[in-house]
């Protein structure tokens, strides 16, 4: 196929918006005159490779698009937090339109965004807003055209791509109230046919050991219920067998999860699908479940 006869082009419309929330985040009251209250600075900017704020139609590919082309970097930009003093979140939008990009999604032209993370370019899902990891976030847009059965249908067609960059002030994340931390519900079923023991509001401690592996410790305190009498204090530790990672549960009073008995699960089976809840499912119906927002957040980040 003659690539000189089969090409398309698109122009790009770029815009940037900095949005401040309507809620007042800082308030000062003064009892004397001649005092000044200064608003926090919101100074986010999105700039192109030349350091200029991004604007409309900053590049046009002309006849550079054709089937079988290598991925082509068509645009790069940065979002600078500058002197902004309030927490922010960014939202990026890439909206293609025109004959080259029908609403049916049948376009053979693929648009990919990449983000620079630890000095490496990685594909970036821009459908969700995100909080910046640093003062400057770097991105680039790639375009390619893999061979397909409908290539001929798009020869000579043109399209537009709108890139939107929105910076929004967000609430500051509230840190955990502890330590010490306390759980919500805890459930433990040591054997498939055994009893399900339940308790609540137990002190939980969690940390990484000297090897960087997770350790969870739960203490019963002064309770004297079913769980306290039959399970007692317990720990969840990390161990390996033949290169496979497991989480092992050792309790003070449950025989089947003691120092002499092996109650553990493959680490890949841990269920964190419910926010705030960690479930360690056994092979059959046995399981350990711990509800704790602080433990959950720590666990999924480590």
N, C-alpha and C positions, 0 to 999 in steps of 0.2 A: 504494500500500500504506500503510495507516495505521500509522505508526510507534508510536503509543500502544498498539496491540494486538500489535505484534511487537517484543519486546525481551527481552533476557536480562541476566543480571547475574553478576558473579563477585566473590568476595572474594579477598584476597591474603594469603598466609602468608609472612612474611619472617623470615629467620634469618641470623645471622652467626656465623662460627666463625674463631678464630685458632688455627692449628695450628703447633706447634713440632716440628721434626724431632728424632729421637732421638739423632742423632750429636752429639757434643760438638765445637763449632767452636773454642772457645778454651780453652786449658789453661795454668795457671801453677803452677810448683813453687817452693816457698820453703824456705830452709834455716834460717830463724829463726822464732820464735813471733810472735804478735800481728800477722801480716800478713793482709790481706783480699783475696781475689780476687772481683771483682764480675762477675756474668754480664752479657752484653750485653742491652740492653733490647729487648723485643718488645712494641710498644704500638700495634698496628693497630686501628682502629675504623671501623665503617660507620655513618653517621648519615643521618637523613632531612633534609628541607628546614628543619626546625626545630632541627637540630643535636643531636637525640637519637638514641641507638643504635636501629637499626631493630628492630622487633618484630612480633608477630603481628597480622594483620588491621588494618593501619593505614589502609586505605581500602576502601570498598565502592561500586561504581559504580551499584548500584540499576538504574534503568530508563534509563541513559544510553547503552546500546548498542542500535543499530538499523542496518539496512541502509542504505548510502549516507552514513553519518556521515563527517564529516571526522576525520582522525587526532586522537586525544585524548591529551594528556599526562596519565597517571594517577598517576605516581609519579616522584620524583626522589630521588637519594641520592648521597652522597660516601663515598669510602674514604680515610681519613686515616692516613698513615704515622706521624704524631705523632713520638715520640722513638725510634722503632725504629732500632736501630744495626746490624742485620744485613740482608743482601739478602733481599728477599721477592718472591713472585709471587702474583698474585690469580687466583682462578677464580670465575666467576659462573655460576649455573645458573638458568634460568627454565623451570619444569616445570608446564605447564597440565594440569588433570585435571577430571573431572566430565562431566556430560552435554553441556555446551557445548563441551568439547574431547575428543571421542572419540579413542581410540588410533589409529583409522584415518587420522587427519589430515584428516578431511573438514570440520572446523570452518571456517566462513566468517570467523571473527574472527581477525584478524592481530595478533600481538604483536611489536613491534620495540623493540630497545634501542639507544640512542644514547649516544655518548661525546663529551665536550667535548675537542676537539683544536685548539690554537691559537685559542681563543675561538670555534670553530665547532662546531656539533653535527653529527656524522657517524654514519651507521649503523655499528653495532659487532657483529662476529661474536664472541659470547661463548662459543663452543664450545671454545675453547682457552684455557689459562692464559696470563698475560702479566705482564711486569714493569712496574711503574709508571714513568712518565716524570717524575713530580713527586711532591711530598709529599702532594698532594690530587688524587684522580681523581674527576671528576664524571660522573654517568650519569643518564639518565631513560628511563622506559618509556612507549611509545606504544601505543595500541590503535586499530584501525580495522576497519570492516566493509564491504568493497566489495560491491556488488550481485552476487548469484550466483543460480544456478538452484535451490539448495537452502536458500534463506533461510528459507522457511516451516517447514522441518523443525526449526529451532532456536528457534522462538518460545517464550518463557517458560522456556527451559532455563538452568540455572545451572552455574557451574564455579568452580574454584579455581586460583590460580597461586601456586606456591611459588618465591620468590626466595631463592637461596642465595649467600652471599658468603664465600669461604674465603681466608684469607691464610696462606701457608706460607713458612717459612724455606727458602731455597735456597742452594746453594753459590755462592760468589763467582766471577764469571767470571775466568778466567785470561787475562791479556793476552798478546800475541804475544811470542816470545822475542827478536825482533830489534829494530831492524835491526842488521846486514844480514839479509835474508830469503833463503832458498834454496828453489828449486822442488823438486817431485818430478819426475814425468815431463813432458817436452816433446816434442810431435810437430809436424812441419811438412811438409805436402805442397803444394808451390807450384803444381803443375799437375795436372790430372786424371789424366794418364798418367805423371806423373813419380814419382820415388822418394819414399818416406816417411822422412824423417830423424827420428831419435829421440835424445834425450839426457836426462840427469837431473842434479839437484843443482847448478843454476846460480843465481847471484846475481840476484835480481829486485828492482827498485826501482819504486815506483809513487807517483804524486802527481797533483794537479790543477794545470794550468798557470794562467797569469795570467787566462785567460778562464773558468776553472772547468771545463775539459775534462780528461778522463782521459789520462794518459800512463803507459805501461808500458815499462820498460827492462830487458833481459835481457843479462847479460854472460857470456861463455864461460869466462873465466879462462884457466888454462894447459892446458885440454883439447886433444887433437889427434885426436879421433874423427871419424866421418863427418859429424856435425852441425856440429862446430866448423870443419871444413875446407870444407864446402859451403854452410853457412848463416851461421855466425858470430854476432857480436852482433846484436841486433835491437831495434827499438822498435815499439810500437803507439801511434799517435796518433789524434786525432779531427779530422775535417775535414767540411766541408759542401759539397754541390753542389746548387744549386736548392732549398735549404731542407731537403735530405735529409741525415741524419747518417750518416757512415761511420766505420769504424775501418780505418786504413791500416797495413800492416806494411811496414817498411823494414829490410832486412838488409844486412850488410856484404858477403856473398859470393853470395847467390842472385840471379841475374840477373832473374828474373821478379818479385822482390820487392825492387827496388832503388830508388834515388832517381829513376831514369829510367823505371822501369816501374811501372804502377799495380796493386798487389795490395791490394784493400780489400774490405770487406763492408758491407752495410747494417747499421746498428747494431741494428735490430729482429731480425736473424737470430742474434744472439749467444745461445748455448745455455748456460745456467747451471743446468740441471735436475739435474745431478749435483753434489752438495755437494763443494766443494773443487776443482772443475774448471771452467775457462772454455774453451769451444770457439768459435772464430771460423770458421764454415763458409762456404766459397766457393759459387759458383753451382752447380758440378758436384761433383766428388769432392775438390776441393782444400780444405784446412783448416789451421788452426793450433790446437793444443790445449796448454793450460798447466795443470798441477796444482800448486796452492799454496793452502793454507788461508788464509794471511794475505792473499794477493792476492784470493782469492775473496771473503772477508768485506768487504774494502775496496771491491771492484768493485760488489757488489750494494747497498752502502750509499750509493754515490755515483752 
